[in-house]
């Protein structure tokens, strides 16, 4: 069993790595800088993780776990609540995760998108698929049994885009102080309610579409 001192040292390395990988991405981050920020010996990464690649994967996994712990996907809505309420809970929780300035998961993911390494592919897939399945389940329930799976996926993608895009743009502008038209969301809950209203209207339109087509024949 690892000693308490070893556990603390590993946690410090993960915390330092989340900062460095978030700031510089995998390729420009160095083991030396991570160890310096963690107050650790240069050999500590190999000792605790094996190599820089393994540390990178574990850093994202740890950041993701902390993010979900702080902002559970259900948003505090019980599983037996109406589908509309469960969708609202998921949308609000996702927006809060992205907006959280302490969340390193999205910062590392953004750097990976800018300069991809492929190292996070399997790690992200295994963590994110279960979350996506829960959203697909709610959307499927709202659309009803008559709608095909392609419409379910398309609706889910549109909902995620409405949640992620404006929050990420705002976060990037706040971080880089980039010039451009203002995109400021002062009241996250109000914006989440708007997205839910918009999403439910779109889902209803998709659900009604087969009935409209049939009525023309």
Secondary structure in CASP SS format (residue, H / E / C, confidence):
PFRMAT SS
TARGET T0000
AUTHOR 0000-0000-0000
METHOD secondary structure of the structure
MODEL  1
X C 1.00
X C 1.00
X C 1.00
X H 1.00
X H 1.00
X H 1.00
X H 1.00
X H 1.00
X H 1.00
X H 1.00
X H 1.00
X H 1.00
X H 1.00
X H 1.00
X H 1.00
X H 1.00
X H 1.00
X H 1.00
X H 1.00
X H 1.00
X H 1.00
X H 1.00
X H 1.00
X H 1.00
X H 1.00
X H 1.00
X H 1.00
X H 1.00
X C 1.00
X C 1.00
X H 1.00
X H 1.00
X H 1.00
X H 1.00
X H 1.00
X H 1.00
X H 1.00
X H 1.00
X C 1.00
X C 1.00
X C 1.00
X C 1.00
X C 1.00
X H 1.00
X H 1.00
X H 1.00
X H 1.00
X H 1.00
X C 1.00
X C 1.00
X C 1.00
X H 1.00
X H 1.00
X H 1.00
X H 1.00
X H 1.00
X H 1.00
X H 1.00
X H 1.00
X H 1.00
X H 1.00
X H 1.00
X H 1.00
X H 1.00
X H 1.00
X H 1.00
X H 1.00
X H 1.00
X H 1.00
X H 1.00
X C 1.00
X C 1.00
X C 1.00
X C 1.00
X C 1.00
X C 1.00
X C 1.00
X C 1.00
X C 1.00
X C 1.00
X C 1.00
X C 1.00
X H 1.00
X H 1.00
X H 1.00
X H 1.00
X H 1.00
X H 1.00
X H 1.00
X H 1.00
X H 1.00
X H 1.00
X H 1.00
X H 1.00
X H 1.00
X H 1.00
X H 1.00
X H 1.00
X H 1.00
X C 1.00
X C 1.00
X C 1.00
X C 1.00
X C 1.00
X H 1.00
X H 1.00
X H 1.00
X H 1.00
X H 1.00
X H 1.00
X H 1.00
X H 1.00
X H 1.00
X H 1.00
X C 1.00
X C 1.00
X C 1.00
X C 1.00
X C 1.00
X C 1.00
X H 1.00
X H 1.00
X H 1.00
X H 1.00
X H 1.00
X H 1.00
X H 1.00
X H 1.00
X H 1.00
X H 1.00
X H 1.00
X H 1.00
X H 1.00
X H 1.00
X H 1.00
X H 1.00
X H 1.00
X H 1.00
X H 1.00
X H 1.00
X H 1.00
X H 1.00
X H 1.00
X C 1.00
X C 1.00
X C 1.00
X C 1.00
X C 1.00
X H 1.00
X H 1.00
X H 1.00
X H 1.00
X H 1.00
X H 1.00
X H 1.00
X H 1.00
X H 1.00
X H 1.00
X H 1.00
X H 1.00
X H 1.00
X H 1.00
X H 1.00
X H 1.00
X H 1.00
X H 1.00
X H 1.00
X H 1.00
X H 1.00
X H 1.00
X H 1.00
X H 1.00
X H 1.00
X H 1.00
X H 1.00
X H 1.00
X C 1.00
X C 1.00
X C 1.00
X C 1.00
X C 1.00
X C 1.00
X C 1.00
X C 1.00
X C 1.00
X C 1.00
X C 1.00
X H 1.00
X H 1.00
X H 1.00
X H 1.00
X H 1.00
X H 1.00
X H 1.00
X H 1.00
X H 1.00
X H 1.00
X H 1.00
X H 1.00
X H 1.00
X H 1.00
X H 1.00
X H 1.00
X H 1.00
X H 1.00
X H 1.00
X H 1.00
X H 1.00
X H 1.00
X H 1.00
X H 1.00
X H 1.00
X H 1.00
X H 1.00
X H 1.00
X H 1.00
X C 1.00
END
